[in-house]
């Protein structure tokens, strides 16, 4: 077994899953998330991670797809997930 560290940036469940969005954070933080998601996607795209990409990255990492590193930043994850798609 090998430990890996991945530092996801900002993430929040997509609009396709309203129940998940509602149960993740309080109503106030939900409003903040609805404002911050588009802002971060435009201003700091390397800091935003779609939850689907986060899940894909975690599964592929666990399967040993990228054995050469032990630490992955958000920008690294975004590049590597594009290889899978």
Phi, psi and omega per residue, in radians:
X1 nan 2.438 -3.111
X2 -2.261 2.304 3.137
X3 -1.467 2.460 3.075
X4 -2.297 2.602 3.113
X5 -2.059 2.209 3.007
X6 -2.268 2.278 -3.057
X7 -1.844 1.619 3.106
X8 -1.245 2.568 3.050
X9 -1.426 -2.544 3.127
X10 -1.256 2.335 3.031
X11 -2.566 2.660 -3.123
X12 -2.713 2.491 -3.116
X13 -0.990 2.474 -3.112
X14 -1.229 2.917 -3.114
X15 -1.111 -0.335 3.118
X16 -1.158 -0.257 -3.127
X17 -2.170 1.271 -3.057
X18 -1.079 -0.576 3.137
X19 -1.163 -0.686 3.106
X20 -1.146 -0.727 3.134
X21 -1.054 -0.748 -3.081
X22 -1.178 -0.596 -3.056
X23 -1.589 -0.132 -3.098
X24 -1.376 -0.715 -3.058
X25 -2.464 2.918 3.105
X26 -1.146 2.935 -3.140
X27 -1.053 -0.691 3.134
X28 -1.110 -0.826 3.116
X29 -1.182 -0.511 3.058
X30 -1.095 -0.707 3.084
X31 -1.122 -0.779 3.106
X32 -1.051 -0.752 3.125
X33 -1.079 -0.706 3.127
X34 -1.145 -0.459 3.090
X35 -1.487 -0.745 -3.036
X36 -1.261 -0.589 -3.092
X37 -0.976 -0.967 3.136
X38 -1.148 -0.577 3.129
X39 -1.121 -0.857 -3.134
X40 -1.133 -0.666 3.124
X41 -1.070 -0.572 -3.130
X42 -1.541 -0.811 -3.010
X43 -1.463 -0.784 -3.111
X44 -2.261 1.214 -3.052
X45 -1.070 -0.455 3.124
X46 -1.258 -0.229 -3.126
X47 -1.684 -0.123 -3.109
X48 -1.810 2.327 3.116
X49 -2.206 2.017 3.009
X50 -1.072 2.451 -3.085
X51 -1.071 -0.526 3.100
X52 -1.104 -0.715 3.111
X53 -1.176 -0.658 3.119
X54 -1.090 -0.778 3.106
X55 -1.118 -0.775 3.117
X56 -1.060 -0.789 -3.137
X57 -1.071 -0.814 -3.106
X58 -1.066 -0.737 3.136
X59 -1.175 -0.784 -3.138
X60 -1.148 -0.651 3.096
X61 -1.120 -0.752 3.123
X62 -1.123 -0.547 3.113
X63 -1.372 -0.094 3.087
X64 1.533 0.399 -3.091
X65 -1.121 -0.639 -3.106
X66 -2.147 1.400 -3.038
X67 -1.411 -0.085 -3.000
X68 -1.448 -0.208 -3.111
X69 -2.242 2.752 3.069
X70 -1.981 -0.180 -3.089
X71 -2.340 2.240 -3.100
X72 -2.240 2.167 3.048
X73 -1.482 2.915 -3.109
X74 -1.000 -0.786 3.141
X75 -1.087 -0.655 3.090
X76 -1.088 -0.776 -3.128
X77 -1.051 -0.728 -3.116
X78 -1.095 -0.712 3.126
X79 -1.157 -0.796 -3.086
X80 -1.190 -0.626 3.130
X81 -1.142 -0.553 3.115
X82 -1.101 -0.501 3.078
X83 -1.129 -0.580 -3.073
X84 -1.341 -0.622 -3.044
X85 -1.177 nan nan
